[in-house]
Amino acid sequence: MEQIVAVQRHQGQVVGFQTDSGRIISYRKAILEAEQGDLEGVFLQQTVGLDHSFSHLPTLP
């Protein structure tokens, strides 16, 4: 099972993620995979300002 290790941002907004296997996936695909149980350590919750939940992850160049 994969984990998210970095975020991809565009104009400050999270638009994608990198997994520990090196895959780059979109925000939408990450949500789908998390719902299916394919991403480890992801807790889905509807909230305003969700971006702050990823502040501990490095940003992709």
Beta strands, then each sheet from edge to edge (+ up, - down):
strand 1: 2-10
strand 2: 13-19
strand 3: 24-26
strand 4: 39-40
sheet 1: 3+ 2- 1+ 4+
end
